[in-house]
Amino acid sequence: MSIVKVKQLVKKIGDTTAVDHVDLDIQAGEIYGLLGPNGAGKTTVINILCDMVKKDSGELWIFDKKIEKWKESIKKAVGVVPQHIAIYNDLSAIENIMFFASLYGLKGEQLKESSLETLRFVGLYDQQKAYPKTFSGGMKRRLNIACAIAHHPQLIIMDEPTVGIDPQSRSHILKSVKKLNDMGSTIIYTTHYMEEAEHICSRIGIIDHGKIIAEGTSQDLQSIVTDRKSILIQTEIGKEISLEGIKNIKGVLSVTFNDNRYAIECLKESQCFSDILTYFTQKNMIIKDIKMQTVSLESAFLSLTGRRLRD
C-alpha cells in the first residue's frame, strides 16, 4: 500500500523551479531517505508534504487518498519533526508534549498516559517536569520528536532530526527511528549524514536541482557507479605522503587521508593498483593493511550530483 504518492510535483520560487516534476511512491513500512545537497529541493518537497507550502501543480496521495486539501483525519495520522526545534521554553517537557498531542485530538487520561509513555520512549521520563531551557541540544531534539509522535502517527516526517547534536543523543535518536518503524510507522527521513541513510533507510531518493535523479536501496545506488573501485590502505603511524602525488597516478579519481588510512577511488578498469603500490614503496611507506571494496554511498552520491551532501 502506498502511504505517500506524488506525481509530477512542481513548485516554483521566483524564477527558480525548486521542485521539478517529482514522482515519489513511498510504501507502508518503509524508512524512505530523501537526500540532496543544500538547495536541491528536498526541504521544499518536505514542506509540501507537510502542507506548509502549496504546490504549483502535480498530484498528491496520502494513505491512498488523493489530497487537494488536507483534512483533519489526514493531519491526525501524520507526525512532523521539523528541522528547526519547535518547543516552548516556558512549558515543561510533559506540558510541551501534552500541548502538541492535544492538537491531534488526544484528551483526558489518554492524553496524559500517551505523553508519559512518549517521554519514556525518548528517554526523558525523569525530566518530565524540567523546562527545555535547561536541556542539552540532544535532549531538545528528543523532546522535539516526542511532541510529534505522542498521537502514534502512521506517517512520520523527520527533517534532519540529528543535526548539531552529540554522538550519544544521535545514536539514541537513530535507535528510536528504527523502533518507531518496527512499531508500524512509515518514516520519511532527511539527513546531512550519509552514514545515517545507509544505516536506517530501506530506500533512498537522491534529489538535485529539483529532480529525483536516482532511487533505490543503498546497494542499488552504489551499484550505479559501476566503473569505480575503492582501495583502502592503512599505513604506519606518523608518516604521510602527498595526496596530490597519489591523485596524479593515472586512473585515480580521488583520495582522502584519515587516521593513517588512505581511501583511494579509482576507475575499475584502470591498472592503477600496481602503480599505487609502487608509489607507496618509492616513498618508503610501510603498508599495514590493504583492502579493495565497492564504492560507498557517499561516492555514489558525489558521482550522481557532482556535490557532497553537505555542500
N, C-alpha and C positions, 0 to 999 in steps of 0.2 A: 504493500500500500504506500502511495506517495503521501508523505507528510507535508512537504513543500514542493510545489512545481511552479516553475517560472518559464514563460515562453516569450522570447523576443522583447525582453525588458529594455526600455530606453529611458535615460534621464539626461537632460542637458543642463549644464550650469553655465550660464552666459553663452559664450561661443564654444565651450568645451563639451564634448559628449562624454560625460563621466561614466555612463553605463551604456554600452553599445550592443544592443540586440543579444542580451544574455539569456541563455537557456540553462535551467537547473532542474534536476529531479532528485530530491532527497527522500530516501526510503525510510520507513519506520525502523527504528533500532540502530540507525547509523550515528556515528560521530563524524560529521562532514566538516573537513577543514577547508576554509577559504583563505588562500594565501595570495599575497601580491605585494610588490614594492609600494612605498608611500606614493599616494596619488594614483594608484592603479584602478580604483573604483570599488574596492571591497567594502569600505565603510558606507558608501552611498547605497550599495546593494543591501547591506545590513539595515540601514536606516529605512529603506523602502519596505523591507520585510517586517520591520517593527512599527510600521505605519507612522514614522516620524517625518518622512519625506514622501511627497506624492510623485508617482511615476508619470512620465510624459506619454508613454504608450507601452503596450505589452499586456500579457495576461498573467494572473497570479492565482494559484490554488493553494489553500491550506486545509489540511485534513480532508483532501479530495473534494473540497467545495470551492467553486470559483468565487473569488472575492473582488467585488468592485468597491465595497465599503466595509471596513472592519465592523464586525458585530460584537456585542458583549460576550457572546458564547465563545467566539474565537479568542478574544483577548484573555478570557479566564483560563484558557488552556495553554497559554504561552507565557514563558518567563524570560525576561530580558535582563542580562547582566551587562550594563553599559561600560564602555572603555573608561570613562571618567566616573570616579566613585560618586554614587548618588545616595548618600545617607545624611541624616540630620544630626549635627553635633550636640544639639540641645535635647535630644531624646536618648534614652539608654538603649543598649543593644536590643533588649526584648521589646521595648517600645517602638523602635525602628521597624522590626520585623512585623509586629502586630499592626502597625500603621499600613505598611505596604500590602500585607496579606489581606487586610480588611477591604482594600481597593478591589481585590479579586473575589469578594463576596463571602469571605470567612467571617463567622460571628461567634460570640459567646464562648462556650467551653472548647469548641472545635478550633477557634482562633488561638486561644491560649495554648492548648495542647500541641497544635501544629507548630507554633512559634518556638516552644520549648524543644520540641523534637528536632526542629531545624537548627537551633543553636547547638544542640548536642552533635548533630551531624557535621557541622563545620568546625567543631572543636572550641566553641566559645560559651559553652553552658555555664562555666564558672564565672564568666564575665557578663552575665545577663543584665545585671544592674549597673554596670560600668558605662561610661559615656565614651563615644568614639574618639573624642579629642585626646584621650589617654592611650589610645591604641597605636600599635606599630602599623606601618604601611600594609604588611601582610595580613594583620588582623582586620583592618578596614576592608581589604579586598574580600576576605572571607565573609564578613558581615554583608558586604555588597551582594555576594552570591546568595546568602541566606534570605535576603529580602526578596530575591527573585524566584525562590523555589519553595517557599512555605506552603503555597497552594497546590503543590505537586503537579506542575505543568507537564503536559505530554511533549511539548516542544520547548527547548531552552536555547536561546540565542546568546552566545557569550562572545563579546568583542574584546579581545586581548585582556583576559581576566588576571593574568600573572605579570603584567608589565610593572617593572620597577620595584619588585619585592625580593625578600631574602630567599635563598635556596630552600630552606625548611618549609616556609609558607607555600612556596611554589610547588614543592613535592606534595604537600597536603592537598592543595587545590587540584592537582592532576589526578590524584587518587580519588578525590571526591567526584570529579568529572566522570571517571570510569565507573564509579559506584552508581552515580545517577543514571548512567546509561544502562548498567546492569539491572537497575530497578525499573527500567521501561521507558525512560525519557529519550527522545531523539534530540541530538545536540548539533547545532551549527556553531563552529568554533573558529575564530580568527586569532592569529598569533604572529608575533615577530620572531618567535623562536622555532627554527626549523626542527630541532630535536623533539619539541613538543608534538608537532604534527606527526612526525614519524612514530612517536611512542603511543599516541592515543587515538589518532584518526583512522577510521576504517576506510575512508575515501577522501581524496583531496582534489579541490579545483584550484587551478592557478589562473589568476586574473591579471591582465596587464593592458593598459590603455583602454580600459572599459570592457574588454572582451575576455571570455573564458578561452584560454589558449591551450589548455591541456587538463585532463581529468582522469582520475583512476586511483588505484591504491598506490602507496609509496613505491612498491616494487614496479608497478606499471609505469610510473613516471620516471623511475631510474632507468628502466629498460628502453625508454625513448632515446636516451643518449647512448646509442649502441656503438658509436665509433670511438669510445673513450675507455680508458682503464686507469686505475689509481694504484700508485706504488707508495707504500709506507716504509720509510727507512729510519730505524732507531740507531742513534749514534752514541758515542761515549759522552759523558757529562763534561761540559765546559769547553767544547770545541764546536765552532761553527764555520761554515763556508759560505761564500757569496751566493745568495739566491739568484742574482742576475746571471751568474755563471751557469747555474742549472737551467734557467729559463732559455739560455742561448743554445742548449742542446736541441738538435733537430727532432721534432715530434713532441716536445714538451709544451703543454698549453698553460700550465700554472704550477706554482709551488708555494707552499706555506711552511713555516717552521714554528713549532711549539713544543716545549718540554722535551728538547733533544730529539724531536721526531720531525722528519721531512715528509710532507704529504705532496706527492708529485702526480699531477694529472697529465696523461699522455694520449696521443692518438693510438687507438688499439692496434692498428696495422703497422705502426712505426717500429723501427728497430732500436728505439731509444733506451731500452732496458740495459743492454750491454754498455752503451755509451755513458749512461748514468753511473754504473758500477765503475767504469774506467775513470770517470771524473772524480769520484769519491776516493779511489785508490791513489790517483795522482796528487790529491790534496792531503794524503796521509790520514784519512779519516777511518776510524775503526767502526765497522758496521756491527751492531749488537743483534739486530733483528731486521728482517725484511719480509714484507707481505704484499701480495697482489690482491686487489679486490675490485668489485664493480664500483662505479661512481656513486657518490652519496646523493641524497635528495637535494642537498644544497647545491651540488654541482649541476644536477639536472635543472633545478630552478634557474641557476645562473645561465645555463646554456639556452633555456627557453626564453628568458626575459632580457638577458644581457645585463641584469642588475642583481645585486644581492638583496635579500629580503628586507634588510634594514635601510636600504638606500632611499 
